[in-house]
Amino acid sequence: MARVPEDIGCVNEKCIAKDECKRQTIVKNGTSREIHELNGSEVKKCGKFLQN
């Protein structure tokens, strides 16, 4: 699987890790280069999850 660059943000309200995910944080603070909705769900993280 290709690695997602660290400046790609994510907006995924159903992701189990959304409140602790660096990708959502960079969208909220405006530093993301692009915004995607990655594959997190109610029961799993997306696999592209980055700790704060």
C-alpha positions, 0 to 999 in steps of 0.5 A, spaced: 500 500 500 502 506 498 504 511 504 500 517 504 504 524 505 504 527 512 501 533 509 494 530 507 489 531 511 483 527 513 475 529 514 472 522 516 467 523 522 465 516 522 473 514 524 474 511 531 480 515 531 478 521 529 479 525 535 486 523 536 488 523 529 494 528 526 490 528 519 484 531 522 488 536 526 492 539 520 485 540 517 482 543 523 488 548 523 489 549 516 496 546 514 494 540 510 496 541 503 490 536 501 484 533 504 481 526 503 477 521 507 481 515 508 478 508 510 477 509 518 470 506 520 466 505 527 470 499 528 477 501 526 483 506 524 484 507 517 492 504 517 494 511 515 493 514 522 498 518 525 499 519 532 499 527 535 
